[in-house]
Amino acid sequence: MSRRLGLGAFAAGLLAAVLSALVRATTPLSELAVPNADLLLSKGLSAAAVALVAYGVYRFLAAFFVGRIADRRRAHDVRNVLRLTLGGVALVGVLGAFTDQWLGVLVSFGVIGFAVTFALQQPILSFIGWFYILVKRPYSVGDRVNIGSVSGDVAEVDFLVTTLWETGGTLASNQPSGRTVTVPNSLVLSSEVVNYGALFDRVWTEVPVQVSYETDLPFVRQLLLDVADEELGDDMDAAMKRYRDRLRESPLDLDVADGPTVNVAQEESWVVFRLRVLVPPTRAQRVKNRLYERILDRLGDHPDRVSFPVSRNR
């Protein structure tokens, strides 16, 4: 459908160009020097031809080339570059068709661009930020990120703004809130950007469990590891392999565990076990919920070996 629409616009543009040439060919040279209906019609047809051809080329390229890119993030970036390039060509072409001064139009754009630079600093910085995002890839569509004080899943990266589907905020804990947040692209040049999926497709998360000092601590530690292995199992093993492969490609020299680990912290009136596992960044809370349910069920099955801190000590 998109390809047919592009070819239709391209054909209409060529027809408009032919009609414009016919109008000029049938108009006496003496009348071309002064404004008249035929001259305005010819220029209008020329401008329409430029716009339609540019639109047709965009639609055709978007359908034929961009539509074949399997990576949706890369396709989004290529589509934006096409829009910017062909949109600029169409604008110059339309103005040039009306003025017959192509070089003058380009020079005017340069003068006007210099004049508005001071008045439009933030939009210009946002456009530079978009180019930085396109080249350096601090994040792309689909990533879960923190930009400044805002967190969310990247839904769209436009020329001036990035649109996030908010996670967390004041309505939910590390889960989608149903709101969208628009962030100027210039923020990536002046603020920290945290990408939860930049290293690879998993992040470390911790599931804390509090027990009393009377608990069989080695038993609880092994129980947490068993639950993590039962719940995540092969998925985490595969994720750990990808994690090690990614680390081998980097200059980092880190000691990576073979699977889930448990860290122990001593508090004033209880002991905290922190089960550390790899989870998808967009499903971290759901995985933690499943782990909590299984852990609490298993701990409740052993009241002789597990006890919890009483409420007055917490």
Beta strands, then each sheet from edge to edge (+ up, - down):
strand 1: 144-147
strand 2: 150-157
strand 3: 161-167
strand 4: 176-184
strand 5: 193-195
strand 6: 203-211
strand 7: 261-266
strand 8: 271-279
sheet 1: 4+ 3- 2+ 1- 5+
sheet 2: 6+ 8- 7+
end
